[in-house]
């Protein structure tokens, strides 16, 4: 019996239902699919005698729930608004959570002034960045940065576009990656959420609750404010992003966070970590399509090429990357339109 066979799926559903009913003391509880993220976790909603609850199903052989729980508890202790856990079965991979509703910040953004939403997002981000670095938190080091960049080579250029870059192209990419990493490794550091954007924030009263934090690391403080305004699923006008980055920079300095005092230097930090992230995400989206059978993410690849076009030309030392984008990536996007 394979892990994804119908029989295995039925057994998982039975275990999920048993956990939810035992945890709530409600033998009549009925779960319905609420959502599924890009990984292997799924979320299920139920009405427990008038109170809506959520069950997170995180199969232990595919997505261990312990990292999520560890960082959740640390964020909670630091005053960050995170989902509250009502019950847990760590070995089984099940959590009973509070139900924060059906709308993320991305979906709810029209219901309130957009600047107010982003101020609330920055409220939470500043709390995350002010946290003491938890013991054992992985470092966003050279090995991890390099491994992420190589996702672009392997999965976007190689698997998705079917290209085998020649030696000259690989030398160009190697040179750019080295320059990116050298600058990024010198950036001021803090706790990094690593996917801090409206899709992973949910309205909770007058606050935003933070989701999807299990991949947090100790790394460049510019990473999360970059992610917030260079979203994977919606593009904000450059002037809008710039004004909020300036506001964030002022608030971070006032909070005593380890951030470059000169805004122009901070702005370069944003660009450099952004270029690394954009290349990584293109590789991840290609992997989700070709390895995991989730093609929808690749429809956002042009957004990341546009982000790269906004940043890369500002830095002559990154010109070899611009040549790769112009010669290999953009023609394939134009052909697919």
Helices and strands as residue ranges (DSSP letters): H 6-24, E 32-36, E 42-48, E 51-57, H 66-77, E 85-89, E 94-98, H 105-108, G 109-111, H 114-130, H 142-151, I 152-160, H 167-184, E 189-192, G 198-200, E 201-204, E 207-210, E 217-220, H 222-229, H 238-254, H 263-290, G 295-300, H 301-311, G 312-314, G 316-318, H 319-324, I 325-329, H 330-336
